[in-house]
Amino acid sequence: MPQKNVIITGATGNLGKVVTQKFLQAGYTVIATTSPRSANSAQVENLSYYQVDLTDESESKSFVEKVIATHGQIHAALLLAGGFTPGKLEKTSGDDVNRMFALNFKTALHVAQPVWAHMKQQQEGNIILIGAKPALNGNDAKNAVAYSLSKSLIFKLAEILNAEGNQHNLTANVIVPGTIDTPDNRSAMPKADFSKWISPDAMTEEMLHICSDTDYARENPVIRMFE
């Protein structure tokens, strides 16, 4: 496969680390983001780290412009950055909603906008977003209201992108996991049945499939990975 460039946001998180490694192994050049609060990550071959505040629109746009100037064409963007907070409706403040909106939606939107414009010029590209099961089901959403509201916008964003994507050979896909099997989740829920959780490896395989098969990507705009 010819060398391709992929942006991965949230690359130092539990999911992001696995995705970054798997895409490197698949032959991609990875442009990875870390938050300004993260420690500097070592540079390795075909992997570049950028510290970016993705909640800042101007900073995110400048980051994408710098990536294009430095690396050339962006073939895919995996927008993994995000956060979680629990809370029933009566316990959910406006600040909670704003924080989840910034972490889960703005971080995706601010990168998707300039990347999508670039991909339209190239007439090629994939954007992958991470949805959430509670955003699809009120019963699940009632215990994480701010988080679920913010994630519901991810589905609408993908729908809007795909409304014009077919005209330009572009796709936007949402992967919707159940609980992801990470060390943090195991620590938080030690009595859970881990065998029912979704592995980061399985999610990464879906992402690689999407990026390598346009027909599959177009036919599966939302990929649910839970029972």
Sine and cosine of phi, psi and omega as CSV:
sin_phi,cos_phi,sin_psi,cos_psi,sin_omega,cos_omega
0.00,0.00,0.74,-0.67,0.07,-1.00
-0.87,0.50,0.49,-0.87,-0.02,-1.00
-0.86,0.51,0.76,-0.65,0.05,-1.00
-0.82,-0.57,0.49,-0.87,-0.02,-1.00
-0.98,-0.22,0.73,-0.68,0.02,-1.00
-0.75,-0.66,0.73,-0.69,0.16,-0.99
-1.00,0.01,0.74,-0.68,0.08,-1.00
-0.81,-0.59,0.92,-0.39,0.07,-1.00
-1.00,0.01,0.40,-0.92,-0.05,-1.00
0.89,0.45,0.56,0.83,-0.17,-0.99
-0.95,0.31,-0.28,0.96,-0.01,-1.00
-0.99,-0.15,0.08,1.00,0.08,-1.00
-0.98,0.19,0.06,-1.00,-0.04,-1.00
-0.86,0.51,-0.70,0.72,0.05,-1.00
-0.96,0.27,-0.69,0.72,-0.07,-1.00
-0.85,0.52,-0.60,0.80,0.01,-1.00
-0.89,0.46,-0.69,0.73,-0.01,-1.00
-0.93,0.38,-0.72,0.70,-0.03,-1.00
-0.88,0.47,-0.69,0.73,0.00,-1.00
-0.86,0.51,-0.74,0.68,-0.03,-1.00
-0.90,0.44,-0.68,0.73,-0.04,-1.00
-0.93,0.38,-0.61,0.79,0.02,-1.00
-0.95,0.31,-0.56,0.83,0.12,-0.99
-0.88,0.47,-0.70,0.71,0.01,-1.00
-0.90,0.44,-0.48,0.88,0.00,-1.00
-0.99,0.13,-0.01,1.00,0.09,-1.00
0.99,-0.16,0.16,0.99,0.02,-1.00
-0.99,0.12,0.47,-0.88,0.30,-0.95
-1.00,0.02,0.83,-0.55,-0.11,-0.99
-0.96,-0.26,0.80,-0.60,0.13,-0.99
-0.95,-0.32,0.95,-0.32,-0.18,-0.98
-0.94,-0.34,0.63,-0.78,0.06,-1.00
-0.97,-0.26,0.54,-0.84,0.16,-0.99
-0.78,-0.63,0.38,-0.92,0.03,-1.00
-0.97,0.24,0.36,-0.93,0.03,-1.00
-0.86,0.51,-0.35,0.94,-0.01,-1.00
-1.00,0.09,-0.21,0.98,-0.05,-1.00
-0.98,0.21,0.46,-0.89,0.08,-1.00
-0.94,0.35,0.49,-0.87,0.06,-1.00
-0.87,0.48,0.68,-0.73,0.00,-1.00
-0.98,-0.20,0.58,-0.82,-0.03,-1.00
-0.91,0.42,0.63,-0.78,0.04,-1.00
-1.00,0.09,0.74,-0.67,0.08,-1.00
-0.79,-0.62,0.15,-0.99,-0.06,-1.00
-0.87,0.50,0.72,-0.69,0.02,-1.00
0.90,0.44,0.32,0.95,0.03,-1.00
-0.70,-0.71,0.84,-0.54,0.04,-1.00
-0.83,-0.56,0.71,-0.70,0.04,-1.00
-0.96,-0.27,0.65,-0.76,0.08,-1.00
-0.78,-0.62,0.76,-0.65,0.11,-0.99
-1.00,0.08,0.87,-0.49,-0.07,-1.00
-0.64,-0.77,0.69,-0.72,0.19,-0.98
-1.00,0.03,0.99,-0.13,-0.09,-1.00
-0.95,0.31,-0.19,0.98,0.09,-1.00
-0.98,0.18,-0.16,0.99,0.02,-1.00
-0.99,-0.14,0.90,-0.44,-0.09,-1.00
-0.88,0.47,-0.72,0.69,-0.05,-1.00
-0.91,0.42,-0.68,0.73,0.00,-1.00
-0.91,0.41,-0.62,0.78,0.01,-1.00
-0.92,0.40,-0.67,0.74,0.02,-1.00
-0.90,0.44,-0.67,0.75,0.02,-1.00
-0.90,0.44,-0.61,0.79,0.05,-1.00
-0.87,0.49,-0.75,0.67,-0.02,-1.00
-0.89,0.45,-0.66,0.75,0.02,-1.00
-0.88,0.47,-0.64,0.77,0.02,-1.00
-0.92,0.40,-0.64,0.77,0.03,-1.00
-0.88,0.48,-0.71,0.71,-0.01,-1.00
-0.89,0.45,-0.69,0.73,-0.01,-1.00
-0.91,0.42,-0.56,0.83,-0.08,-1.00
-1.00,0.05,-0.67,0.74,-0.16,-0.99
-0.94,-0.33,-0.26,0.96,-0.04,-1.00
1.00,0.02,-0.61,-0.79,-0.12,-0.99
-0.89,0.45,0.69,-0.72,0.14,-0.99
-0.99,-0.12,0.90,-0.44,-0.04,-1.00
-1.00,0.02,-0.48,0.88,-0.02,-1.00
-0.45,-0.89,0.46,-0.89,0.10,-0.99
-0.72,-0.70,0.85,-0.52,0.00,-1.00
-0.96,-0.27,0.96,-0.28,-0.16,-0.99
-0.99,-0.13,1.00,0.06,-0.14,-0.99
-0.99,-0.12,-0.25,0.97,-0.08,-1.00
-0.87,0.49,0.60,-0.80,0.01,-1.00
0.11,-0.99,-0.12,-0.99,-0.01,-1.00
-0.35,-0.94,0.13,-0.99,-0.06,-1.00
-0.64,-0.76,0.61,-0.79,0.21,-0.98
-0.56,-0.83,0.69,-0.72,0.06,-1.00
-0.99,0.13,0.12,-0.99,0.09,-1.00
0.54,-0.84,0.80,-0.60,0.10,-1.00
-0.96,0.29,0.22,-0.98,-0.10,-1.00
-0.82,0.57,-0.71,0.71,-0.07,-1.00
-0.94,0.35,-0.28,0.96,0.00,-1.00
-0.97,-0.23,0.07,1.00,-0.09,-1.00
-0.99,-0.12,0.87,-0.49,0.00,-1.00
-1.00,-0.07,0.23,-0.97,0.10,-0.99
-0.87,0.49,-0.58,0.81,0.04,-1.00
-0.90,0.43,-0.62,0.78,0.04,-1.00
-0.88,0.48,-0.71,0.71,-0.01,-1.00
-0.90,0.44,-0.71,0.71,0.00,-1.00
-0.89,0.46,-0.62,0.78,-0.02,-1.00
-0.93,0.38,-0.69,0.72,0.03,-1.00
-0.93,0.38,-0.61,0.80,0.05,-1.00
-0.87,0.49,-0.68,0.74,0.00,-1.00
-0.93,0.37,-0.72,0.70,-0.10,-1.00
-0.96,0.29,-0.61,0.79,-0.14,-0.99
-0.98,-0.20,-0.46,0.89,-0.02,-1.00
-0.95,-0.31,-0.77,0.64,-0.03,-1.00
-0.88,0.48,-0.62,0.79,-0.01,-1.00
-0.89,0.46,-0.51,0.86,0.06,-1.00
-0.99,0.17,-0.74,0.67,-0.06,-1.00
-0.87,0.49,-0.69,0.73,-0.09,-1.00
-0.91,0.41,-0.45,0.89,0.07,-1.00
-1.00,0.00,-0.64,0.77,-0.05,-1.00
-0.87,0.49,-0.63,0.78,-0.06,-1.00
-0.85,0.52,-0.85,0.52,-0.02,-1.00
-0.94,0.33,-0.53,0.85,0.03,-1.00
-0.92,0.40,-0.68,0.74,0.00,-1.00
-0.89,0.46,-0.66,0.75,0.04,-1.00
-0.88,0.48,-0.67,0.75,0.05,-1.00
-0.90,0.43,-0.70,0.72,-0.02,-1.00
-0.91,0.42,-0.58,0.81,0.05,-1.00
-0.88,0.48,-0.62,0.78,0.05,-1.00
-0.91,0.42,-0.59,0.81,-0.03,-1.00
-0.99,0.11,-0.27,0.96,-0.05,-1.00
0.86,0.51,0.63,0.78,-0.02,-1.00
-0.21,-0.98,0.66,-0.75,0.13,-0.99
0.45,-0.89,0.34,-0.94,0.03,-1.00
-0.74,-0.68,0.70,-0.72,0.19,-0.98
-0.90,-0.44,0.75,-0.66,0.02,-1.00
-0.88,-0.47,0.77,-0.63,-0.02,-1.00
-0.89,-0.46,0.38,-0.92,0.02,-1.00
-0.95,-0.32,0.91,-0.42,0.07,-1.00
-1.00,0.03,-0.29,-0.96,0.02,-1.00
-0.44,-0.90,0.66,-0.75,-0.01,-1.00
-0.82,0.57,-0.68,0.73,0.00,-1.00
-0.87,0.49,-0.42,0.91,0.01,-1.00
-0.94,0.33,-0.22,0.97,-0.02,-1.00
-0.97,-0.22,-0.11,0.99,-0.15,-0.99
-0.53,-0.85,0.88,-0.47,-0.03,-1.00
-0.87,0.50,-0.55,0.83,0.02,-1.00
-0.88,0.47,-0.64,0.77,0.05,-1.00
-0.97,0.24,-0.56,0.83,-0.08,-1.00
-0.94,0.34,-0.44,0.90,-0.15,-0.99
-0.89,0.45,-0.35,0.94,0.00,-1.00
-0.99,-0.16,0.01,1.00,0.03,-1.00
-0.50,-0.87,0.92,0.39,-0.20,-0.98
-0.91,0.41,-0.79,0.62,-0.05,-1.00
-0.89,0.46,-0.68,0.73,0.02,-1.00
-0.88,0.48,-0.72,0.69,-0.05,-1.00
-0.91,0.41,-0.65,0.76,0.04,-1.00
-0.88,0.48,-0.69,0.73,-0.02,-1.00
-0.91,0.40,-0.64,0.77,-0.01,-1.00
-0.95,0.32,-0.44,0.90,0.03,-1.00
-0.89,0.46,-0.48,0.88,0.01,-1.00
-0.94,0.33,-0.41,0.91,0.03,-1.00
-0.89,0.46,-0.64,0.76,0.02,-1.00
-0.91,0.42,-0.67,0.75,0.01,-1.00
-0.92,0.39,-0.62,0.79,0.04,-1.00
-0.87,0.49,-0.72,0.69,0.02,-1.00
-0.89,0.46,-0.63,0.77,0.02,-1.00
-0.88,0.47,-0.68,0.73,0.01,-1.00
-0.91,0.42,-0.70,0.72,0.01,-1.00
-0.88,0.47,-0.69,0.72,-0.03,-1.00
-0.94,0.34,-0.35,0.94,0.01,-1.00
-0.88,0.48,-0.48,0.88,0.06,-1.00
-0.91,-0.42,-0.15,0.99,-0.09,-1.00
-0.88,0.47,-0.61,0.79,-0.04,-1.00
-0.87,0.49,-0.45,0.89,0.00,-1.00
-0.97,0.26,-0.25,0.97,-0.11,-0.99
-0.80,-0.60,0.25,0.97,-0.01,-1.00
0.88,0.47,0.60,0.80,-0.01,-1.00
-0.89,-0.45,0.48,-0.88,0.08,-1.00
-0.69,-0.72,0.51,-0.86,0.16,-0.99
-0.80,-0.60,0.81,-0.58,-0.05,-1.00
-0.84,-0.55,0.58,-0.82,0.09,-1.00
-0.92,-0.40,0.85,-0.53,0.12,-0.99
-0.99,-0.12,0.79,-0.61,-0.08,-1.00
-0.90,-0.44,0.99,-0.16,0.02,-1.00
-1.00,0.07,0.32,-0.95,0.30,-0.95
-0.98,0.18,-0.73,-0.69,0.09,-1.00
-0.98,0.20,0.77,-0.64,0.01,-1.00
-1.00,0.07,0.71,-0.70,-0.05,-1.00
-0.98,0.20,1.00,-0.04,0.03,-1.00
-0.82,-0.58,0.34,-0.94,0.05,-1.00
-0.83,0.55,-0.63,0.78,-0.01,-1.00
-0.90,0.43,-0.68,0.74,0.00,-1.00
-0.93,0.36,-0.59,0.80,0.05,-1.00
-0.90,0.43,-0.62,0.78,0.01,-1.00
-0.93,0.38,-0.61,0.79,-0.03,-1.00
-0.97,0.25,-0.47,0.88,-0.06,-1.00
-0.75,-0.66,0.91,0.42,-0.14,-0.99
-0.90,0.43,-0.33,0.94,-0.04,-1.00
-0.99,-0.11,0.04,1.00,-0.03,-1.00
-0.96,0.29,0.31,-0.95,0.08,-1.00
-1.00,0.04,0.99,-0.14,-0.09,-1.00
-0.90,0.43,-0.37,0.93,-0.04,-1.00
-0.92,0.40,-0.32,0.95,0.00,-1.00
-1.00,-0.04,-0.07,1.00,-0.03,-1.00
-0.99,0.10,0.31,-0.95,-0.02,-1.00
-1.00,-0.07,0.77,-0.63,0.00,-1.00
-0.99,0.15,0.58,-0.82,0.11,-0.99
-0.83,0.56,-0.55,0.84,0.03,-1.00
-0.88,0.47,-0.69,0.72,0.00,-1.00
-0.90,0.43,-0.64,0.77,0.04,-1.00
-0.90,0.43,-0.64,0.77,0.00,-1.00
-0.91,0.40,-0.63,0.78,0.04,-1.00
-0.87,0.49,-0.62,0.79,0.07,-1.00
-0.90,0.45,-0.67,0.75,0.00,-1.00
-0.90,0.44,-0.68,0.73,0.03,-1.00
-0.90,0.44,-0.62,0.78,0.03,-1.00
-0.89,0.45,-0.72,0.69,0.02,-1.00
-0.85,0.52,-0.70,0.71,-0.08,-1.00
-0.96,0.29,-0.30,0.95,-0.05,-1.00
-0.96,-0.27,-0.15,0.99,-0.11,-0.99
-0.66,-0.75,0.99,-0.11,-0.06,-1.00
-0.88,0.48,-0.63,0.78,0.00,-1.00
-0.88,0.47,-0.70,0.71,0.03,-1.00
-0.88,0.47,-0.69,0.72,-0.01,-1.00
-0.88,0.48,-0.69,0.73,-0.05,-1.00
-0.94,0.34,-0.57,0.82,-0.04,-1.00
-0.98,0.19,-0.25,0.97,-0.07,-1.00
-0.76,-0.65,0.93,0.37,-0.05,-1.00
-0.90,0.43,-0.51,0.86,0.06,-1.00
-0.83,-0.55,0.86,-0.51,-0.03,-1.00
-0.92,-0.38,0.93,-0.38,-0.02,-1.00
-1.00,-0.05,0.81,-0.59,-0.04,-1.00
-0.86,-0.51,0.88,0.48,0.06,-1.00
-0.43,-0.90,0.30,-0.96,-0.03,-1.00
-0.97,0.23,0.00,0.00,0.00,0.00
